[in-house]
Structure formats: structure tokens, C-alpha cells
Amino acid sequence: MDTVPKDLRNLRACLVCSLIKTFDQFEFDGCDNCDDFLRIRNNRENVYACTSANFDGMIAVVNPEESWVCKWQRIGRFVKGVYAISVSGKLPTGIQREMKSRSIVYRQRDVSRH
């Protein structure tokens, strides 16, 4: 499964969906849920801008459609993998605008602020 982190060092979480991968996995494969609009794949600058090394907790997801935890975290429609419970950071304004133009709602994943 390509979405599972291959190492416990250099982990980062997507600021949009909270998927956790290594920096290299994001750079080589992109985000399995968000790469259509984040364009992380083969773009080191966007990996830094659209992911964060500052996250809390991990959820291993095998069956996202049937998991109440996934529904609670709003990740029930995403791919199987490992997700952060909370991700600190803010998506660049230009990417937020592009998401809005595509009718994609951006919800910050930082639950420590609440």
C-alpha cells in the first residue's frame, strides 16, 4: 500500500486531508486524495507549502467508508492509509482560491485551536 508511511522519520501530513506520508512519498507520489488541485507530485516547493511536519495523533484507516472514526474526522471518503488527528499550518491563499473555484471546501485540520 503506497499510502502507508515507509519510515517514521520525515513524516508530514497533508493540510487538506491530513494523510501522513514521508516527505519523499509526497514528492514522488503526491497526495492520494488531493493531488488534482495541490499538485504536490514532483514539486518540492508545494510539498513544503501544502503539508506540515507539525501534527498530532495518528489514525490507521483500513475501511474508511464504514469507520465511525473516519466519519468523525471527515475522512470517510478518502483512501486507506494513516491520517493525523490534528494538523497545524495553513494552506497558501492561492491554493485556497483554486479550491474555492472548484467548489471544494477547505477546512483547517488543526483541532488544537478549538
DRENPA-3360 file (N, C-alpha, C; in nm, 2 decimals, always signed):
BEGIN
1 = MDTVPKDL = +0.09/-0.12/+0.00/+0.00/+0.00/+0.00/+0.09/+0.12/+0.00 ~ +0.08/+0.21/-0.10/+0.17/+0.32/-0.12/+0.13/+0.44/-0.02 ~ +0.02/+0.43/+0.04/-0.02/+0.54/+0.12/+0.03/+0.53/+0.27 ~ +0.08/+0.42/+0.30/+0.14/+0.40/+0.44/+0.28/+0.45/+0.44 ~ +0.31/+0.53/+0.54/+0.45/+0.58/+0.55/+0.55/+0.47/+0.55 ~ +0.66/+0.49/+0.48/+0.76/+0.39/+0.46/+0.87/+0.40/+0.57 ~ +0.86/+0.51/+0.65/+0.96/+0.54/+0.75/+0.89/+0.62/+0.86 ~ +0.94/+0.63/+0.98/+0.89/+0.71/+1.08/+0.96/+0.84/+1.10;
9 = RNLRACLV = +1.06/+0.87/+1.01/+1.13/+0.99/+1.01/+1.08/+1.08/+0.89 ~ +1.09/+1.21/+0.90/+1.05/+1.30/+0.80/+0.90/+1.28/+0.76 ~ +0.82/+1.25/+0.86/+0.67/+1.24/+0.83/+0.61/+1.38/+0.82 ~ +0.51/+1.39/+0.73/+0.44/+1.51/+0.70/+0.29/+1.48/+0.68 ~ +0.20/+1.57/+0.71/+0.06/+1.55/+0.69/+0.01/+1.65/+0.60 ~ -0.08/+1.61/+0.51/-0.15/+1.70/+0.41/-0.23/+1.80/+0.49 ~ -0.23/+1.92/+0.46/-0.31/+2.03/+0.52/-0.45/+2.02/+0.48 ~ -0.49/+1.95/+0.38/-0.63/+1.94/+0.33/-0.69/+1.82/+0.39;
17 = CSLIKTFD = -0.63/+1.70/+0.37/-0.70/+1.58/+0.41/-0.63/+1.51/+0.53 ~ -0.52/+1.55/+0.57/-0.44/+1.50/+0.69/-0.38/+1.36/+0.67 ~ -0.36/+1.32/+0.54/-0.29/+1.20/+0.51/-0.15/+1.21/+0.55 ~ -0.09/+1.11/+0.62/+0.05/+1.12/+0.66/+0.13/+1.03/+0.57 ~ +0.24/+1.09/+0.52/+0.34/+1.01/+0.44/+0.48/+1.08/+0.47 ~ +0.58/+1.01/+0.42/+0.72/+1.08/+0.43/+0.72/+1.19/+0.33 ~ +0.82/+1.28/+0.35/+0.84/+1.39/+0.25/+0.86/+1.33/+0.11 ~ +0.95/+1.23/+0.10/+0.98/+1.17/-0.03/+0.85/+1.11/-0.09;
25 = QFEFDGCD = +0.77/+1.04/-0.01/+0.65/+0.98/-0.07/+0.56/+1.09/-0.13 ~ +0.54/+1.20/-0.05/+0.46/+1.31/-0.11/+0.52/+1.37/-0.24 ~ +0.66/+1.38/-0.24/+0.72/+1.44/-0.36/+0.71/+1.34/-0.48 ~ +0.73/+1.21/-0.46/+0.73/+1.12/-0.57/+0.58/+1.08/-0.61 ~ +0.49/+1.07/-0.51/+0.36/+1.02/-0.55/+0.25/+1.12/-0.53 ~ +0.27/+1.23/-0.47/+0.17/+1.33/-0.44/+0.08/+1.29/-0.33 ~ -0.03/+1.36/-0.31/-0.13/+1.32/-0.21/-0.23/+1.24/-0.28 ~ -0.26/+1.12/-0.23/-0.36/+1.03/-0.29/-0.50/+1.09/-0.30;
33 = NCDDFLRI = -0.53/+1.18/-0.21/-0.66/+1.24/-0.21/-0.67/+1.38/-0.27 ~ -0.56/+1.46/-0.27/-0.57/+1.60/-0.31/-0.48/+1.64/-0.42 ~ -0.41/+1.55/-0.49/-0.30/+1.60/-0.58/-0.36/+1.66/-0.70 ~ -0.49/+1.64/-0.74/-0.55/+1.71/-0.85/-0.54/+1.86/-0.84 ~ -0.56/+1.91/-0.72/-0.55/+2.06/-0.71/-0.43/+2.11/-0.63 ~ -0.37/+2.02/-0.55/-0.25/+2.07/-0.47/-0.12/+2.06/-0.56 ~ -0.12/+1.97/-0.65/+0.00/+1.95/-0.74/+0.13/+1.93/-0.66 ~ +0.13/+1.84/-0.57/+0.25/+1.82/-0.48/+0.35/+1.73/-0.56;
41 = RNNRENVY = +0.30/+1.64/-0.64/+0.38/+1.54/-0.70/+0.49/+1.61/-0.78 ~ +0.62/+1.57/-0.76/+0.73/+1.62/-0.83/+0.75/+1.78/-0.81 ~ +0.70/+1.83/-0.70/+0.70/+1.97/-0.67/+0.74/+1.99/-0.53 ~ +0.87/+2.00/-0.50/+0.92/+2.01/-0.36/+0.86/+2.13/-0.29 ~ +0.85/+2.24/-0.36/+0.80/+2.37/-0.30/+0.66/+2.35/-0.25 ~ +0.57/+2.28/-0.33/+0.44/+2.26/-0.29/+0.43/+2.15/-0.18 ~ +0.52/+2.06/-0.17/+0.52/+1.97/-0.06/+0.54/+2.04/+0.07 ~ +0.63/+2.14/+0.07/+0.65/+2.22/+0.19/+0.53/+2.31/+0.22;
49 = ACTSANFD = +0.47/+2.36/+0.12/+0.36/+2.46/+0.13/+0.23/+2.39/+0.17 ~ +0.21/+2.27/+0.13/+0.08/+2.20/+0.14/+0.07/+2.09/+0.24 ~ +0.19/+2.06/+0.31/+0.19/+1.96/+0.41/+0.26/+2.02/+0.53 ~ +0.25/+1.95/+0.65/+0.31/+2.01/+0.77/+0.38/+1.89/+0.85 ~ +0.49/+1.92/+0.91/+0.56/+1.82/+0.99/+0.50/+1.83/+1.14 ~ +0.42/+1.93/+1.16/+0.36/+1.96/+1.29/+0.22/+1.90/+1.30 ~ +0.20/+1.78/+1.35/+0.07/+1.72/+1.36/+0.06/+1.64/+1.48 ~ -0.06/+1.61/+1.53/-0.08/+1.53/+1.65/-0.16/+1.40/+1.62;
57 = GMIAVVNP = -0.13/+1.29/+1.68/-0.21/+1.17/+1.67/-0.20/+1.11/+1.53 ~ -0.23/+0.98/+1.53/-0.24/+0.90/+1.40/-0.35/+0.81/+1.41 ~ -0.42/+0.79/+1.29/-0.53/+0.70/+1.28/-0.49/+0.61/+1.16 ~ -0.49/+0.48/+1.18/-0.47/+0.39/+1.07/-0.61/+0.35/+1.01 ~ -0.62/+0.37/+0.88/-0.76/+0.35/+0.82/-0.75/+0.24/+0.72 ~ -0.83/+0.14/+0.74/-0.84/+0.03/+0.65/-0.97/+0.03/+0.57 ~ -1.08/+0.06/+0.64/-1.21/+0.07/+0.57/-1.28/+0.20/+0.60 ~ -1.24/+0.31/+0.53/-1.28/+0.44/+0.56/-1.43/+0.46/+0.55;
65 = EESWVCKW = -1.50/+0.39/+0.46/-1.64/+0.41/+0.44/-1.73/+0.36/+0.56 ~ -1.68/+0.26/+0.63/-1.75/+0.21/+0.74/-1.71/+0.25/+0.88 ~ -1.60/+0.33/+0.89/-1.55/+0.36/+1.02/-1.61/+0.49/+1.08 ~ -1.66/+0.47/+1.20/-1.72/+0.59/+1.27/-1.61/+0.70/+1.30 ~ -1.49/+0.65/+1.32/-1.38/+0.74/+1.35/-1.35/+0.83/+1.22 ~ -1.35/+0.76/+1.11/-1.33/+0.84/+0.98/-1.45/+0.94/+0.96 ~ -1.57/+0.90/+0.99/-1.68/+0.99/+0.97/-1.66/+1.11/+1.07 ~ -1.62/+1.09/+1.19/-1.59/+1.19/+1.29/-1.48/+1.29/+1.24;
73 = QRIGRFVK = -1.38/+1.23/+1.18/-1.26/+1.31/+1.14/-1.29/+1.37/+1.00 ~ -1.40/+1.34/+0.94/-1.43/+1.38/+0.80/-1.33/+1.33/+0.70 ~ -1.29/+1.20/+0.71/-1.20/+1.14/+0.62/-1.26/+1.01/+0.56 ~ -1.39/+0.99/+0.57/-1.46/+0.87/+0.53/-1.46/+0.84/+0.38 ~ -1.43/+0.95/+0.30/-1.43/+0.93/+0.15/-1.29/+0.93/+0.10 ~ -1.19/+0.92/+0.18/-1.05/+0.93/+0.14/-1.00/+0.78/+0.13 ~ -0.88/+0.77/+0.07/-0.81/+0.64/+0.05/-0.77/+0.58/+0.19 ~ -0.74/+0.45/+0.19/-0.69/+0.38/+0.30/-0.55/+0.44/+0.33;
81 = GVYAISVS = -0.51/+0.45/+0.46/-0.38/+0.50/+0.49/-0.37/+0.54/+0.64 ~ -0.27/+0.62/+0.67/-0.25/+0.67/+0.80/-0.28/+0.82/+0.80 ~ -0.37/+0.87/+0.89/-0.41/+1.01/+0.90/-0.38/+1.07/+1.03 ~ -0.35/+1.20/+1.03/-0.33/+1.28/+1.15/-0.46/+1.32/+1.21 ~ -0.47/+1.32/+1.34/-0.59/+1.37/+1.41/-0.60/+1.52/+1.40 ~ -0.49/+1.59/+1.41/-0.48/+1.74/+1.40/-0.35/+1.78/+1.33 ~ -0.37/+1.87/+1.23/-0.25/+1.92/+1.16/-0.24/+2.07/+1.17 ~ -0.12/+2.12/+1.22/-0.10/+2.26/+1.23/-0.04/+2.32/+1.10;
89 = GKLPTGIQ = -0.09/+2.43/+1.06/-0.04/+2.50/+0.94/-0.16/+2.55/+0.86 ~ -0.13/+2.64/+0.77/-0.23/+2.70/+0.68/-0.19/+2.69/+0.54 ~ -0.29/+2.65/+0.46/-0.27/+2.63/+0.31/-0.25/+2.77/+0.25 ~ -0.16/+2.78/+0.15/-0.14/+2.91/+0.08/-0.27/+2.96/+0.02 ~ -0.28/+3.10/+0.02/-0.40/+3.16/-0.02/-0.44/+3.13/-0.17 ~ -0.34/+3.12/-0.25/-0.37/+3.09/-0.39/-0.43/+2.95/-0.41 ~ -0.39/+2.85/-0.33/-0.44/+2.72/-0.34/-0.58/+2.72/-0.28 ~ -0.60/+2.80/-0.17/-0.74/+2.81/-0.12/-0.84/+2.87/-0.22;
97 = REMKSRSI = -0.79/+2.97/-0.30/-0.87/+3.03/-0.40/-0.91/+2.92/-0.51 ~ -0.81/+2.85/-0.55/-0.83/+2.75/-0.65/-0.93/+2.64/-0.60 ~ -0.92/+2.60/-0.48/-1.01/+2.50/-0.42/-1.15/+2.56/-0.43 ~ -1.17/+2.69/-0.39/-1.30/+2.75/-0.39/-1.36/+2.76/-0.53 ~ -1.27/+2.79/-0.63/-1.32/+2.80/-0.76/-1.37/+2.66/-0.81 ~ -1.32/+2.55/-0.75/-1.36/+2.42/-0.79/-1.47/+2.37/-0.70 ~ -1.52/+2.45/-0.61/-1.63/+2.42/-0.51/-1.58/+2.31/-0.42 ~ -1.45/+2.32/-0.38/-1.40/+2.23/-0.28/-1.39/+2.31/-0.15;
105 = VYRQRDVS = -1.45/+2.26/-0.04/-1.45/+2.33/+0.09/-1.32/+2.30/+0.16 ~ -1.25/+2.41/+0.20/-1.12/+2.39/+0.28/-1.15/+2.41/+0.43 ~ -1.13/+2.30/+0.50/-1.14/+2.31/+0.65/-1.01/+2.28/+0.71 ~ -0.96/+2.38/+0.79/-0.83/+2.36/+0.85/-0.84/+2.23/+0.94 ~ -0.73/+2.16/+0.95/-0.73/+2.03/+1.02/-0.67/+2.05/+1.16 ~ -0.65/+2.17/+1.21/-0.59/+2.20/+1.34/-0.70/+2.20/+1.44 ~ -0.72/+2.09/+1.51/-0.83/+2.08/+1.61/-0.77/+2.13/+1.75 ~ -0.64/+2.16/+1.76/-0.59/+2.20/+1.89/-0.63/+2.35/+1.91;
113 = RH = -0.68/+2.42/+1.81/-0.72/+2.56/+1.83/-0.85/+2.57/+1.89 ~ -0.93/+2.47/+1.90/-1.07/+2.48/+1.94/-1.08/+2.45/+2.09;
% end
